[in-house]
Amino acid sequence: MANALTSIQRTAYSAFHEALAQGTGNFLKCGGVYAGSEKNLTLTMSQAAGGFTAYTAPGTSVTKDILSGLVTFSATPKAKIERLTFSQVNDNPELVAQRSAAMANQALQAINASYFAGLSALSATAHPLAGSSAGNVGASKKYADTAMGVGAVSQSNLFTSSLSRSAVVGAIETLGNWVSWGSGDALNLGSDMEKLVLVVDHANRDLAESIAGSAVISADMQKNGLLGRITVVANSLADSDDWMLIDTAAGLNGQGPTGMWIRQMPQIRVTQDSSQGGLDWVIAASYEADFVYDVEGAGIVVSNVA
């Protein structure tokens, strides 16, 4: 029995990790992955109001107060347990390995779903810099919102335009003109267009691929300047009409403004249930992950189509 146990466990672990390695998560194309075993993940940023000014003479103050912002996340533990009887395993010796691979795929897709659920909710997610002081984005503002900013800064990254080439070009222009909340300096986001990701629902995949991948844009054979410069990611979204444009080179760590914190990668345990005299097999899988976003929110445009 010990040899059988070892063999079944080895096969199950191999199937689980092979399925994880071969699986693909769309979230990996849209932003960074943060790792770490700490209880909470805190992303911070510091900024000063105002930009560079002329230095006229010694003793002239050109400094501004430094403002700090932070956002803290708590990873959500998830687990799944399956029980197989000795008879089921006898009928199908590969069943433990098959179920282990299936649980690996399910865990990966659950992590993927968490990312896109968080992405779809950004227009209802409080901005870490919400407030009315200099360097803030305005009272009660959301991560994706309109008329954000305090003082001379006013900009929007939330629109209602249906997916079209002109709407995507407008979103690219919005990124290019985006300014820092504190200094008001233009960030020129999206300059490396190969780092842009267009996120759409499966319903808009064909249109998105046409916008980003067609060689021409008119019957007059006008060249498509977006050709080969934008990665299209199709995934189920909360609203099939919505779409997002993300600069994956922006953000605090140059990985994009959004991402996933994976505190614990999917893991599996295969044991025999001692309460049943070792007759039943128990497969337990777990992971701990959470959708995350940086403090500033620069590098993303969201269109919530009415």
Secondary structure, 3 states (H helix, E strand, C coil): CHHHHHHHHHHHHHHHHHHHHHCCCHHHHCCEEEECCCCEEEEEEEEECCCCCCCCCCCCCCCCCEEEEEEEEECEEEEEEEEECHHHHHHCCCHHHHHHHHHHHHHHHHHHHHHHHHHHCHHHCECCCCECCCCCCECCCECCCCCECCCCCCECCEECCCCCHHHHHHHHHHHHCCECCCCCCECCCCCCHHHEEEEECHHHHHHHHHHHHCCECCCCCCECCCCCCEEEEECCCCCCCCEEEEECCCCCCCCCCEEEEEEEEEEEEEEECHHHCCCCEEEEEEEEEEEEECCCCCCEEEECCC
